[in-house]
């Protein structure tokens, strides 16, 4: 006499197949979400890089303007100082003419390394070292 198949053995392959399909679907959903989040993070990082490049360009422009101003001031110092207008120097008419005291030469070399005798430039604009 043949024994009938057990209901447990008939259901087990169906359950395993359903569980495998459920795992594959959940893995694909999680993979899509992770990919979306990574893409979103990459877009944010790209936007930050663009903002930092813009700020860098602005700071380089300010640095160039400051270096130009320093060069012109050094040139004025080397030429013996600019002739002051009488309106700029109110004591010029009343006091005897005095010899201007020479100012120390300030030379900034962007590629030179700092020594204890040189002032170290501060990276934040507007703050003196």
MOPAC internal coordinates of N, CA, C and O (Angstrom, degrees):
PM7 1SCF
backbone

  N    0.0000 0     0.00 0     0.00 0    0    0    0
  C    1.4074 1     0.00 0     0.00 0    1    0    0
  C    1.5314 1   110.24 1     0.00 0    2    1    0
  O    1.2310 1   120.16 1   -42.16 1    3    2    1
  N    1.3294 1   117.30 1   137.84 1    3    2    1
  C    1.4438 1   122.31 1  -177.62 1    5    3    2
  C    1.5254 1   109.97 1   -91.03 1    6    5    3
  O    1.2310 1   122.13 1   -41.95 1    7    6    5
  N    1.2724 1   113.52 1   138.05 1    7    6    5
  C    1.4508 1   118.56 1   177.80 1    9    7    6
  C    1.5207 1   109.51 1   -84.91 1   10    9    7
  O    1.2310 1   120.10 1   -42.32 1   11   10    9
  N    1.3317 1   117.42 1   137.68 1   11   10    9
  C    1.4519 1   118.04 1   177.82 1   13   11   10
  C    1.5319 1   110.16 1   -71.66 1   14   13   11
  O    1.2310 1   120.56 1   -28.81 1   15   14   13
  N    1.3284 1   116.53 1   151.19 1   15   14   13
  C    1.4689 1   120.93 1   179.66 1   17   15   14
  C    1.5239 1   109.35 1   -66.06 1   18   17   15
  O    1.2310 1   121.76 1   -37.05 1   19   18   17
  N    1.2505 1   114.24 1   142.95 1   19   18   17
  C    1.4503 1   120.44 1   179.32 1   21   19   18
  C    1.5187 1   109.27 1   -72.83 1   22   21   19
  O    1.2310 1   120.21 1   -32.68 1   23   22   21
  N    1.3072 1   117.20 1   147.32 1   23   22   21
  C    1.4600 1   121.07 1   178.67 1   25   23   22
  C    1.5181 1   111.18 1   -70.19 1   26   25   23
  O    1.2310 1   120.07 1   154.08 1   27   26   25
  N    1.3215 1   117.48 1   -25.92 1   27   26   25
  C    1.4579 1   121.05 1   179.07 1   29   27   26
  C    1.5196 1   109.93 1   -68.09 1   30   29   27
  O    1.2310 1   119.39 1   136.36 1   31   30   29
  N    1.2975 1   118.76 1   -43.64 1   31   30   29
  C    1.4577 1   120.99 1  -179.25 1   33   31   30
  C    1.5227 1   111.56 1   -68.38 1   34   33   31
  O    1.2310 1   119.32 1   153.14 1   35   34   33
  N    1.3344 1   118.90 1   -26.86 1   35   34   33
  C    1.4594 1   121.77 1   179.25 1   37   35   34
  C    1.5328 1   110.77 1   -78.60 1   38   37   35
  O    1.2310 1   119.09 1   148.68 1   39   38   37
  N    1.3148 1   119.34 1   -31.32 1   39   38   37
  C    1.4444 1   122.67 1  -177.09 1   41   39   38
  C    1.5244 1   111.23 1   -85.38 1   42   41   39
  O    1.2310 1   118.35 1   150.67 1   43   42   41
  N    1.2824 1   120.75 1   -29.33 1   43   42   41
  C    1.4574 1   124.55 1  -174.95 1   45   43   42
  C    1.5253 1   112.91 1   -57.25 1   46   45   43
  O    1.2310 1   117.75 1   132.28 1   47   46   45
  N    1.3094 1   121.89 1   -47.72 1   47   46   45
  C    1.4581 1   119.91 1   178.56 1   49   47   46
  C    1.5339 1   112.02 1   -62.90 1   50   49   47
  O    1.2310 1   119.73 1   144.49 1   51   50   49
  N    1.3209 1   118.12 1   -35.51 1   51   50   49
  C    1.4614 1   120.73 1   178.88 1   53   51   50
  C    1.5352 1   110.42 1   -67.46 1   54   53   51
  O    1.2310 1   120.98 1   139.42 1   55   54   53
  N    1.3109 1   115.73 1   -40.58 1   55   54   53
  C    1.4625 1   119.81 1   179.22 1   57   55   54
  C    1.5253 1   110.14 1   -65.28 1   58   57   55
  O    1.2310 1   120.63 1   135.29 1   59   58   57
  N    1.3206 1   116.40 1   -44.71 1   59   58   57
  C    1.4681 1   120.29 1   179.58 1   61   59   58
  C    1.5246 1   111.37 1   -62.83 1   62   61   59
  O    1.2310 1   120.45 1   138.51 1   63   62   61
  N    1.3142 1   116.75 1   -41.49 1   63   62   61
  C    1.4564 1   120.67 1   178.70 1   65   63   62
  C    1.5354 1   110.49 1   -64.61 1   66   65   63
  O    1.2310 1   120.11 1   137.06 1   67   66   65
  N    1.3165 1   117.40 1   -42.94 1   67   66   65
  C    1.4594 1   121.41 1   178.06 1   69   67   66
  C    1.5247 1   111.65 1   -64.08 1   70   69   67
  O    1.2310 1   120.57 1   138.84 1   71   70   69
  N    1.3107 1   116.52 1   -41.16 1   71   70   69
  C    1.4627 1   120.85 1   178.43 1   73   71   70
  C    1.5331 1   111.00 1   -64.89 1   74   73   71
  O    1.2310 1   120.48 1   138.92 1   75   74   73
  N    1.3306 1   116.68 1   -41.08 1   75   74   73
  C    1.4677 1   120.46 1   178.67 1   77   75   74
  C    1.5287 1   110.45 1   -63.33 1   78   77   75
  O    1.2310 1   120.03 1   137.80 1   79   78   77
  N    1.3272 1   117.55 1   -42.20 1   79   78   77
  C    1.4586 1   121.37 1   179.25 1   81   79   78
  C    1.5296 1   109.84 1   -64.65 1   82   81   79
  O    1.2310 1   120.56 1   137.46 1   83   82   81
  N    1.3457 1   116.54 1   -42.54 1   83   82   81
  C    1.4587 1   120.90 1   178.44 1   85   83   82
  C    1.5294 1   110.51 1   -60.56 1   86   85   83
  O    1.2310 1   119.54 1   137.67 1   87   86   85
  N    1.3316 1   118.49 1   -42.33 1   87   86   85
  C    1.4775 1   121.63 1   178.54 1   89   87   86
  C    1.5230 1   111.07 1   -64.35 1   90   89   87
  O    1.2310 1   120.14 1   137.98 1   91   90   89
  N    1.3188 1   117.34 1   -42.02 1   91   90   89
  C    1.4684 1   120.14 1   179.43 1   93   91   90
  C    1.5237 1   111.57 1   -64.54 1   94   93   91
  O    1.2310 1   119.94 1   137.98 1   95   94   93
  N    1.3173 1   117.72 1   -42.02 1   95   94   93
  C    1.4605 1   121.10 1   179.81 1   97   95   94
  C    1.5239 1   110.49 1   -65.75 1   98   97   95
  O    1.2310 1   120.34 1   135.46 1   99   98   97
  N    1.3356 1   116.96 1   -44.54 1   99   98   97
  C    1.4685 1   119.33 1  -179.86 1  101   99   98
  C    1.5309 1   110.94 1   -66.42 1  102  101   99
  O    1.2310 1   119.84 1   143.44 1  103  102  101
  N    1.3238 1   117.91 1   -36.56 1  103  102  101
  C    1.4635 1   120.46 1   178.00 1  105  103  102
  C    1.5258 1   111.22 1   -66.02 1  106  105  103
  O    1.2310 1   120.48 1   140.82 1  107  106  105
  N    1.3240 1   116.70 1   -39.18 1  107  106  105
  C    1.4688 1   118.82 1   179.45 1  109  107  106
  C    1.5297 1   110.90 1   -68.98 1  110  109  107
  O    1.2310 1   119.84 1   142.98 1  111  110  109
  N    1.3199 1   117.90 1   -37.02 1  111  110  109
  C    1.4693 1   120.82 1   177.49 1  113  111  110
  C    1.5202 1   110.21 1   -65.00 1  114  113  111
  O    1.2310 1   120.26 1   134.37 1  115  114  113
  N    1.3239 1   117.11 1   -45.63 1  115  114  113
  C    1.4649 1   120.53 1   178.55 1  117  115  114
  C    1.5324 1   111.06 1   -63.55 1  118  117  115
  O    1.2310 1   120.31 1   142.49 1  119  118  117
  N    1.3193 1   117.02 1   -37.51 1  119  118  117
  C    1.4622 1   120.56 1   177.57 1  121  119  118
  C    1.5172 1   111.61 1   -63.84 1  122  121  119
  O    1.2310 1   120.08 1   138.43 1  123  122  121
  N    1.3235 1   117.44 1   -41.57 1  123  122  121
  C    1.4617 1   120.66 1   177.96 1  125  123  122
  C    1.5231 1   111.08 1   -64.94 1  126  125  123
  O    1.2310 1   120.36 1   137.14 1  127  126  125
  N    1.3271 1   116.93 1   -42.86 1  127  126  125
  C    1.4660 1   120.04 1   179.40 1  129  127  126
  C    1.5225 1   111.10 1   -64.01 1  130  129  127
  O    1.2310 1   120.38 1   137.47 1  131  130  129
  N    1.3024 1   116.88 1   -42.53 1  131  130  129
  C    1.4700 1   120.70 1   179.42 1  133  131  130
  C    1.5282 1   110.48 1   -64.26 1  134  133  131
  O    1.2310 1   120.29 1   138.02 1  135  134  133
  N    1.3153 1   117.05 1   -41.98 1  135  134  133
  C    1.4623 1   120.95 1   177.49 1  137  135  134
  C    1.5122 1   111.81 1   -62.62 1  138  137  135
  O    1.2310 1   120.51 1   139.39 1  139  138  137
  N    1.3305 1   116.64 1   -40.61 1  139  138  137
  C    1.4638 1   120.76 1   178.34 1  141  139  138
  C    1.5158 1   110.48 1   -64.30 1  142  141  139
  O    1.2310 1   120.32 1   135.99 1  143  142  141
  N    1.3291 1   116.99 1   -44.01 1  143  142  141
  C    1.4696 1   120.31 1   179.30 1  145  143  142
  C    1.5239 1   111.15 1   -64.20 1  146  145  143
  O    1.2310 1   120.23 1   140.53 1  147  146  145
  N    1.3259 1   117.17 1   -39.47 1  147  146  145
  C    1.4639 1   120.13 1   178.86 1  149  147  146
  C    1.5271 1   110.38 1   -65.39 1  150  149  147
  O    1.2310 1   120.76 1   140.34 1  151  150  149
  N    1.3173 1   116.16 1   -39.66 1  151  150  149
  C    1.4661 1   120.01 1   178.77 1  153  151  150
  C    1.5282 1   110.18 1   -66.18 1  154  153  151
  O    1.2310 1   120.58 1   140.15 1  155  154  153
  N    1.3150 1   116.49 1   -39.85 1  155  154  153
  C    1.4580 1   121.42 1   178.80 1  157  155  154
  C    1.5298 1   109.90 1   -64.15 1  158  157  155
  O    1.2310 1   120.12 1   136.28 1  159  158  157
  N    1.3282 1   117.38 1   -43.72 1  159  158  157
  C    1.4706 1   121.02 1   177.96 1  161  159  158
  C    1.5208 1   111.51 1   -63.68 1  162  161  159
  O    1.2310 1   120.47 1   141.84 1  163  162  161
  N    1.3260 1   116.71 1   -38.16 1  163  162  161
  C    1.4620 1   120.04 1   178.84 1  165  163  162
  C    1.5275 1   110.40 1   -65.90 1  166  165  163
  O    1.2310 1   120.22 1   141.61 1  167  166  165
  N    1.3268 1   117.19 1   -38.39 1  167  166  165
  C    1.4618 1   120.38 1   178.79 1  169  167  166
  C    1.5268 1   110.58 1   -65.63 1  170  169  167
  O    1.2310 1   120.48 1   138.85 1  171  170  169
  N    1.3389 1   116.69 1   -41.15 1  171  170  169
  C    1.4641 1   120.27 1   178.02 1  173  171  170
  C    1.5236 1   110.67 1   -63.95 1  174  173  171
  O    1.2310 1   120.35 1   137.26 1  175  174  173
  N    1.3261 1   116.93 1   -42.74 1  175  174  173
  C    1.4646 1   120.51 1   179.33 1  177  175  174
  C    1.5294 1   110.54 1   -63.46 1  178  177  175
  O    1.2310 1   120.36 1   140.56 1  179  178  177
  N    1.3249 1   116.91 1   -39.44 1  179  178  177
  C    1.4628 1   120.48 1   177.80 1  181  179  178
  C    1.5201 1   111.63 1   -63.02 1  182  181  179
  O    1.2310 1   120.62 1   140.23 1  183  182  181
  N    1.3337 1   116.42 1   -39.77 1  183  182  181
  C    1.4622 1   120.14 1   178.40 1  185  183  182
  C    1.5270 1   110.60 1   -65.96 1  186  185  183
  O    1.2310 1   120.36 1   141.27 1  187  186  185
  N    1.3241 1   116.91 1   -38.73 1  187  186  185
  C    1.4676 1   120.40 1   178.17 1  189  187  186
  C    1.5231 1   110.78 1   -65.58 1  190  189  187
  O    1.2310 1   120.33 1   140.41 1  191  190  189
  N    1.3200 1   116.98 1   -39.59 1  191  190  189
  C    1.4706 1   120.51 1   178.95 1  193  191  190
  C    1.5247 1   110.04 1   -62.79 1  194  193  191
  O    1.2310 1   120.31 1   136.64 1  195  194  193
  N    1.3256 1   117.02 1   -43.36 1  195  194  193
  C    1.4642 1   120.21 1   178.74 1  197  195  194
  C    1.5246 1   111.32 1   -62.53 1  198  197  195
  O    1.2310 1   120.42 1   138.38 1  199  198  197
  N    1.3303 1   116.80 1   -41.62 1  199  198  197
  C    1.4689 1   120.66 1   178.72 1  201  199  198
  C    1.5245 1   110.54 1   -63.28 1  202  201  199
  O    1.2310 1   120.27 1   136.42 1  203  202  201
  N    1.3247 1   117.09 1   -43.58 1  203  202  201
  C    1.4620 1   120.71 1   179.85 1  205  203  202
  C    1.5240 1   111.50 1   -66.24 1  206  205  203
  O    1.2310 1   120.12 1   143.41 1  207  206  205
  N    1.3195 1   117.37 1   -36.59 1  207  206  205
  C    1.4637 1   119.79 1   177.02 1  209  207  206
  C    1.5253 1   110.64 1   -65.67 1  210  209  207
  O    1.2310 1   120.31 1   142.14 1  211  210  209
  N    1.3297 1   117.02 1   -37.86 1  211  210  209
  C    1.4588 1   120.80 1   177.91 1  213  211  210
  C    1.5272 1   110.16 1   -64.25 1  214  213  211
  O    1.2310 1   120.67 1   134.48 1  215  214  213
  N    1.3353 1   116.32 1   -45.52 1  215  214  213
  C    1.4617 1   120.28 1   178.46 1  217  215  214
  C    1.5318 1   111.03 1   -62.89 1  218  217  215
  O    1.2310 1   120.58 1   141.30 1  219  218  217
  N    1.3233 1   116.50 1   -38.70 1  219  218  217
  C    1.4671 1   120.62 1   178.89 1  221  219  218
  C    1.5286 1   109.99 1   -62.47 1  222  221  219
  O    1.2310 1   120.59 1   135.90 1  223  222  221
  N    1.3261 1   116.47 1   -44.10 1  223  222  221
  C    1.4688 1   119.95 1   179.66 1  225  223  222
  C    1.5248 1   110.91 1   -62.44 1  226  225  223
  O    1.2310 1   120.34 1   139.39 1  227  226  225
  N    1.3399 1   116.96 1   -40.61 1  227  226  225
  C    1.4619 1   120.10 1   178.34 1  229  227  226
  C    1.5300 1   111.14 1   -64.06 1  230  229  227
  O    1.2310 1   120.65 1   137.20 1  231  230  229
  N    1.3253 1   116.36 1   -42.80 1  231  230  229
  C    1.4636 1   119.76 1   179.77 1  233  231  230
  C    1.5246 1   111.59 1   -66.82 1  234  233  231
  O    1.2310 1   120.41 1   143.21 1  235  234  233
  N    1.3381 1   116.81 1   -36.79 1  235  234  233
  C    1.4607 1   119.67 1   177.49 1  237  235  234
  C    1.5299 1   110.43 1   -65.04 1  238  237  235
  O    1.2310 1   120.41 1   142.60 1  239  238  237
  N    1.3311 1   116.82 1   -37.40 1  239  238  237
  C    1.4596 1   120.71 1   177.80 1  241  239  238
  C    1.5258 1   110.36 1   -64.31 1  242  241  239
  O    1.2310 1   120.72 1   135.87 1  243  242  241
  N    1.3402 1   116.24 1   -44.13 1  243  242  241
  C    1.4617 1   120.18 1   177.99 1  245  243  242
  C    1.5289 1   110.79 1   -63.63 1  246  245  243
  O    1.2310 1   120.75 1   139.45 1  247  246  245
  N    1.3264 1   116.17 1   -40.55 1  247  246  245
  C    1.4618 1   119.97 1   179.19 1  249  247  246
  C    1.5209 1   110.78 1   -62.34 1  250  249  247
  O    1.2310 1   120.89 1   136.71 1  251  250  249
  N    1.3157 1   115.91 1   -43.29 1  251  250  249
  C    1.4666 1   120.18 1   179.32 1  253  251  250
  C    1.5294 1   110.86 1   -62.73 1  254  253  251
  O    1.2310 1   120.44 1   138.74 1  255  254  253
  N    1.3339 1   116.76 1   -41.26 1  255  254  253
  C    1.4620 1   120.21 1   178.61 1  257  255  254
  C    1.5243 1   110.43 1   -64.71 1  258  257  255
  O    1.2310 1   120.48 1   138.65 1  259  258  257
  N    1.3337 1   116.69 1   -41.35 1  259  258  257
  C    1.4664 1   120.16 1   178.85 1  261  259  258
  C    1.5272 1   111.34 1   -65.46 1  262  261  259
  O    1.2310 1   120.20 1   140.42 1  263  262  261
  N    1.3288 1   117.22 1   -39.58 1  263  262  261
  C    1.4569 1   120.25 1   178.98 1  265  263  262
  C    1.5282 1   110.58 1   -66.21 1  266  265  263
  O    1.2310 1   120.58 1   142.55 1  267  266  265
  N    1.3257 1   116.49 1   -37.45 1  267  266  265
  C    1.4643 1   120.00 1   176.74 1  269  267  266
  C    1.5179 1   110.34 1   -64.32 1  270  269  267
  O    1.2310 1   120.76 1   137.84 1  271  270  269
  N    1.3322 1   116.16 1   -42.16 1  271  270  269
  C    1.4596 1   119.99 1   178.48 1  273  271  270
  C    1.5255 1   111.03 1   -64.85 1  274  273  271
  O    1.2310 1   119.95 1   139.22 1  275  274  273
  N    1.3058 1   117.70 1   -40.78 1  275  274  273
  C    1.4674 1   121.18 1   178.33 1  277  275  274
  C    1.5207 1   109.91 1   -62.84 1  278  277  275
  O    1.2310 1   120.78 1   137.13 1  279  278  277
  N    1.3333 1   116.11 1   -42.87 1  279  278  277
  C    1.4625 1   119.57 1   179.70 1  281  279  278
  C    1.5226 1   111.28 1   -62.83 1  282  281  279
  O    1.2310 1   120.39 1   138.98 1  283  282  281
  N    1.3359 1   116.87 1   -41.02 1  283  282  281
  C    1.4602 1   118.56 1   179.66 1  285  283  282
  C    1.5240 1   111.38 1   -68.46 1  286  285  283
  O    1.2310 1   120.20 1   143.35 1  287  286  285
  N    1.3278 1   117.22 1   -36.65 1  287  286  285
  C    1.4704 1   120.00 1   177.19 1  289  287  286
  C    1.5256 1   111.15 1   -66.86 1  290  289  287
  O    1.2310 1   120.45 1   140.37 1  291  290  289
  N    1.3142 1   116.74 1   -39.63 1  291  290  289
  C    1.4677 1   119.65 1   177.50 1  293  291  290
  C    1.5203 1   110.43 1   -64.52 1  294  293  291
  O    1.2310 1   120.72 1   141.38 1  295  294  293
  N    1.3226 1   116.22 1   -38.62 1  295  294  293
  C    1.4572 1   119.92 1   178.68 1  297  295  294
  C    1.5212 1   110.34 1   -63.95 1  298  297  295
  O    1.2310 1   120.47 1   139.04 1  299  298  297
  N    1.3378 1   116.71 1   -40.96 1  299  298  297
  C    1.4618 1   120.33 1   177.72 1  301  299  298
  C    1.5202 1   110.67 1   -64.08 1  302  301  299
  O    1.2310 1   120.31 1   140.58 1  303  302  301
  N    1.3139 1   117.02 1   -39.42 1  303  302  301
  C    1.4674 1   120.21 1   178.94 1  305  303  302
  C    1.5149 1   110.39 1   -65.43 1  306  305  303
  O    1.2310 1   120.46 1   136.22 1  307  306  305
  N    1.3336 1   116.73 1   -43.78 1  307  306  305
  C    1.4670 1   120.46 1  -179.33 1  309  307  306
  C    1.5305 1   111.53 1   -64.96 1  310  309  307
  O    1.2310 1   120.19 1   148.68 1  311  310  309
  N    1.3202 1   117.25 1   -31.32 1  311  310  309
  C    1.4636 1   120.66 1  -179.92 1  313  311  310
  C    1.5245 1   111.70 1   -80.23 1  314  313  311
  O    1.2310 1   120.07 1  -177.63 1  315  314  313
  N    1.2895 1   117.48 1     2.37 1  315  314  313
  C    1.4601 1   120.63 1   178.59 1  317  315  314
  C    1.5081 1   112.80 1    94.93 1  318  317  315
  O    1.2310 1   119.91 1  -164.34 1  319  318  317
  N    1.2719 1   117.77 1    15.66 1  319  318  317
  C    1.4600 1   121.11 1   178.83 1  321  319  318
  C    1.5078 1   109.70 1    87.85 1  322  321  319
  O    1.2310 1   120.78 1   -29.89 1  323  322  321
  N    1.2692 1   116.11 1   150.11 1  323  322  321
  C    1.4543 1   121.12 1   179.07 1  325  323  322
  C    1.5200 1   109.24 1   -76.85 1  326  325  323
  O    1.2310 1   121.10 1   -35.09 1  327  326  325
  N    1.3079 1   115.51 1   144.91 1  327  326  325
  C    1.4683 1   119.20 1   177.43 1  329  327  326
  C    1.5180 1   107.43 1   -68.96 1  330  329  327
  O    1.2310 1   121.15 1   -56.57 1  331  330  329
  N    1.3206 1   115.41 1   123.43 1  331  330  329
  C    1.4608 1   118.62 1  -177.80 1  333  331  330
  C    1.5157 1   109.30 1   -82.58 1  334  333  331
  O    1.2310 1   121.32 1   -34.70 1  335  334  333
  N    1.2824 1   115.08 1   145.30 1  335  334  333
  C    1.4608 1   121.32 1   176.73 1  337  335  334
  C    1.5206 1   107.97 1   -77.98 1  338  337  335
  O    1.2310 1   119.69 1   -29.68 1  339  338  337
  N    1.3191 1   118.21 1   150.32 1  339  338  337
  C    1.4616 1   120.00 1   178.55 1  341  339  338
  C    1.5273 1   112.37 1   -58.77 1  342  341  339
  O    1.2310 1   119.83 1   149.30 1  343  342  341
  N    1.3087 1   117.93 1   -30.70 1  343  342  341
  C    1.4603 1   119.77 1  -179.96 1  345  343  342
  C    1.5268 1   111.20 1   -71.45 1  346  345  343
  O    1.2310 1   120.10 1   153.61 1  347  346  345
  N    1.3295 1   117.42 1   -26.39 1  347  346  345
  C    1.4610 1   121.01 1   179.99 1  349  347  346
  C    1.5217 1   111.23 1   -82.20 1  350  349  347
  O    1.2310 1   119.81 1   156.14 1  351  350  349
  N    1.3228 1   117.97 1   -23.86 1  351  350  349
  C    1.4564 1   121.56 1  -177.22 1  353  351  350
  C    1.5225 1   108.07 1  -120.64 1  354  353  351
  O    1.2310 1   119.48 1   -88.33 1  355  354  353
  N    1.3369 1   118.60 1    91.67 1  355  354  353
  C    1.4593 1   120.31 1  -174.68 1  357  355  354
  C    1.5198 1   113.34 1   -67.77 1  358  357  355
  O    1.2310 1   118.69 1   155.71 1  359  358  357
  N    1.3102 1   120.11 1   -24.29 1  359  358  357
  C    1.4621 1   121.43 1  -178.00 1  361  359  358
  C    1.5243 1   112.12 1   -89.27 1  362  361  359
  O    1.2310 1   119.75 1  -174.48 1  363  362  361
  N    1.3203 1   118.09 1     5.52 1  363  362  361
  C    1.4588 1   120.47 1  -175.84 1  365  363  362
  C    1.5224 1   111.68 1   -66.25 1  366  365  363
  O    1.2310 1   119.04 1   142.53 1  367  366  365
  N    1.3217 1   119.43 1   -37.47 1  367  366  365
  C    1.4560 1   121.60 1  -177.05 1  369  367  366
  C    1.5158 1   112.65 1   -80.43 1  370  369  367
  O    1.2310 1   118.71 1   151.18 1  371  370  369
  N    1.3070 1   120.06 1   -28.82 1  371  370  369
  C    1.4528 1   121.73 1  -172.79 1  373  371  370
  C    1.5328 1   113.10 1   -92.29 1  374  373  371
  O    1.2310 1   119.52 1   148.34 1  375  374  373
  N    1.3025 1   118.52 1   -31.66 1  375  374  373
  C    1.4658 1   120.65 1  -176.83 1  377  375  374
  C    1.5166 1   109.80 1  -102.83 1  378  377  375
  O    1.2310 1   120.63 1   -27.30 1  379  378  377
  N    1.3419 1   116.41 1   152.70 1  379  378  377
  C    1.4601 1   118.37 1   176.37 1  381  379  378
  C    1.5215 1   109.79 1   -64.72 1  382  381  379
  O    1.2310 1   121.41 1   -28.29 1  383  382  381
  N    1.3018 1   114.91 1   151.71 1  383  382  381
  C    1.4531 1   120.09 1  -176.37 1  385  383  382
  C    1.5215 1   109.92 1   -67.12 1  386  385  383
  O    1.2310 1   121.37 1   -50.41 1  387  386  385
  N    1.3239 1   114.99 1   129.59 1  387  386  385
  C    1.4593 1   120.51 1  -179.79 1  389  387  386
  C    1.5176 1   108.94 1  -109.08 1  390  389  387
  O    1.2310 1   121.32 1   -30.37 1  391  390  389
  N    1.3140 1   115.07 1   149.63 1  391  390  389
  C    1.4538 1   119.47 1   177.05 1  393  391  390
  C    1.5316 1   108.17 1   -75.50 1  394  393  391
  O    1.2310 1   119.94 1   -48.47 1  395  394  393
  N    1.3247 1   117.72 1   131.53 1  395  394  393
  C    1.4661 1   118.88 1   178.40 1  397  395  394
  C    1.5273 1   110.01 1   -69.97 1  398  397  395
  O    1.2310 1   121.55 1   -40.14 1  399  398  397
  N    1.2997 1   114.64 1   139.86 1  399  398  397
  C    1.4671 1   118.74 1   178.01 1  401  399  398
  C    1.5179 1   108.16 1   -79.72 1  402  401  399
  O    1.2310 1   120.21 1   -46.87 1  403  402  401
  N    1.3219 1   117.21 1   133.13 1  403  402  401
  C    1.4653 1   119.01 1  -178.30 1  405  403  402
  C    1.5318 1   110.28 1   -68.38 1  406  405  403
  O    1.2310 1   121.51 1   -42.05 1  407  406  405
  N    1.3174 1   114.71 1   137.95 1  407  406  405
  C    1.4555 1   120.53 1   177.71 1  409  407  406
  C    1.5211 1   109.05 1   -87.65 1  410  409  407
  O    1.2310 1   120.13 1   -31.46 1  411  410  409
  N    1.3338 1   117.36 1   148.54 1  411  410  409
  C    1.4626 1   118.85 1   177.84 1  413  411  410
  C    1.5243 1   109.92 1   -66.31 1  414  413  411
  O    1.2310 1   121.15 1   -34.37 1  415  414  413
  N    1.2983 1   115.41 1   145.63 1  415  414  413
  C    1.4539 1   120.85 1  -179.26 1  417  415  414
  C    1.5173 1   109.58 1   -75.06 1  418  417  415
  O    1.2310 1   120.94 1   -51.75 1  419  418  417
  N    1.3078 1   115.81 1   128.25 1  419  418  417
  C    1.4608 1   121.12 1   176.79 1  421  419  418
  C    1.5132 1   107.80 1  -108.07 1  422  421  419
  O    1.2310 1   120.60 1   -67.61 1  423  422  421
  N    1.2899 1   116.46 1   112.39 1  423  422  421
  C    1.4489 1   120.07 1  -179.20 1  425  423  422
  C    1.5107 1   108.26 1  -120.37 1  426  425  423
  O    1.2310 1   120.45 1   -56.60 1  427  426  425
  N    1.3191 1   116.74 1   123.40 1  427  426  425
  C    1.4607 1   121.66 1  -179.78 1  429  427  426
  C    1.5208 1   107.57 1  -112.22 1  430  429  427
  O    1.2310 1   121.21 1   -56.42 1  431  430  429
  N    1.2918 1   115.30 1   123.58 1  431  430  429
  C    1.4568 1   120.90 1   176.79 1  433  431  430
  C    1.5199 1   107.24 1  -112.02 1  434  433  431
  O    1.2310 1   119.71 1   -64.19 1  435  434  433
  N    1.3513 1   118.16 1   115.81 1  435  434  433
  C    1.4582 1   120.04 1  -175.20 1  437  435  434
  C    1.5236 1   113.81 1   -63.40 1  438  437  435
  O    1.2310 1   119.37 1   148.75 1  439  438  437
  N    1.3368 1   118.80 1   -31.25 1  439  438  437
  C    1.4524 1   120.18 1  -176.42 1  441  439  438
  C    1.5210 1   113.15 1   -93.02 1  442  441  439
  O    1.2310 1   119.83 1   171.96 1  443  442  441
  N    1.3388 1   117.94 1    -8.04 1  443  442  441
  C    1.4580 1   120.56 1  -177.47 1  445  443  442
  C    1.5219 1   109.81 1   -78.82 1  446  445  443
  O    1.2310 1   120.89 1   -33.17 1  447  446  445
  N    1.3173 1   115.90 1   146.83 1  447  446  445
  C    1.4571 1   119.50 1   177.10 1  449  447  446
  C    1.5171 1   109.33 1   -82.31 1  450  449  447
  O    1.2310 1   120.64 1   -27.39 1  451  450  449
  N    1.3138 1   116.38 1   152.61 1  451  450  449
  C    1.4570 1   121.58 1  -177.12 1  453  451  450
  C    1.5124 1   110.67 1   -75.76 1  454  453  451
  O    1.2310 1   121.36 1   -38.44 1  455  454  453
  N    1.3020 1   114.99 1   141.56 1  455  454  453
  C    1.4566 1   120.84 1   172.07 1  457  455  454
  C    1.5111 1   106.88 1  -118.19 1  458  457  455
  O    1.2310 1   119.58 1   -15.01 1  459  458  457
  N    1.3282 1   118.40 1   164.99 1  459  458  457
  C    1.4652 1   118.86 1  -179.13 1  461  459  458
  C    1.5226 1   113.15 1   -59.93 1  462  461  459
  O    1.2310 1   119.50 1   155.35 1  463  462  461
  N    1.3374 1   118.56 1   -24.65 1  463  462  461
  C    1.4515 1   120.66 1  -179.01 1  465  463  462
  C    1.5294 1   111.69 1   -78.45 1  466  465  463
  O    1.2310 1   120.23 1   157.33 1  467  466  465
  N    1.3463 1   117.17 1   -22.67 1  467  466  465
  C    1.4526 1   120.93 1  -177.31 1  469  467  466
  C    1.5228 1   109.69 1   -94.52 1  470  469  467
  O    1.2310 1   121.45 1   -31.00 1  471  470  469
  N    1.3202 1   114.83 1   149.00 1  471  470  469
  C    1.4529 1   118.99 1   175.02 1  473  471  470
  C    1.5217 1   108.51 1   -77.26 1  474  473  471
  O    1.2310 1   120.77 1   -43.27 1  475  474  473
  N    1.3122 1   116.13 1   136.73 1  475  474  473
  C    1.4598 1   120.76 1   177.65 1  477  475  474
  C    1.5255 1   108.25 1   -86.29 1  478  477  475
  O    1.2310 1   119.94 1   -56.36 1  479  478  477
  N    1.3405 1   117.71 1   123.64 1  479  478  477
  C    1.4580 1   118.88 1  -179.41 1  481  479  478
  C    1.5175 1   111.53 1   -67.09 1  482  481  479
  O    1.2310 1   121.10 1   -39.73 1  483  482  481
  N    1.2965 1   115.50 1   140.27 1  483  482  481
  C    1.4572 1   121.35 1  -178.94 1  485  483  482
  C    1.5234 1   108.84 1   -85.98 1  486  485  483
  O    1.2310 1   118.80 1   -46.12 1  487  486  485
  N    1.3545 1   119.89 1   133.88 1  487  486  485
  C    1.4542 1   120.75 1  -177.09 1  489  487  486
  C    1.5214 1   113.34 1   -71.52 1  490  489  487
  O    1.2310 1   119.83 1   162.22 1  491  490  489
  N    1.3221 1   117.92 1   -17.78 1  491  490  489
  C    1.4620 1   120.50 1  -179.38 1  493  491  490
  C    1.5242 1   108.10 1   -93.08 1  494  493  491
  O    1.2310 1   121.04 1   -51.48 1  495  494  493
  N    1.3459 1   115.61 1   128.52 1  495  494  493
  C    1.4740 1   119.97 1  -177.02 1  497  495  494
  C    1.5208 1   109.74 1   -67.21 1  498  497  495
  O    1.2310 1   120.99 1   -41.40 1  499  498  497
  N    1.3134 1   115.70 1   138.60 1  499  498  497
  C    1.4461 1   121.47 1   174.78 1  501  499  498
  C    1.5179 1   114.98 1    91.94 1  502  501  499
  O    1.2310 1   119.73 1   176.25 1  503  502  501
  N    1.3283 1   118.12 1    -3.75 1  503  502  501
  C    1.4553 1   120.68 1  -179.62 1  505  503  502
  C    1.5098 1   108.43 1  -111.94 1  506  505  503
  O    1.2310 1   120.41 1   -54.96 1  507  506  505
  N    1.3217 1   116.82 1   125.04 1  507  506  505
  C    1.4564 1   120.98 1  -179.47 1  509  507  506
  C    1.5181 1   109.11 1   -80.42 1  510  509  507
  O    1.2310 1   120.70 1   -35.03 1  511  510  509
  N    1.3261 1   116.28 1   144.97 1  511  510  509
  C    1.4649 1   120.50 1  -179.93 1  513  511  510
  C    1.5000 1   110.30 1   -78.63 1  514  513  511
  O    1.2310 1   120.10 1   180.00 1  515  514  513

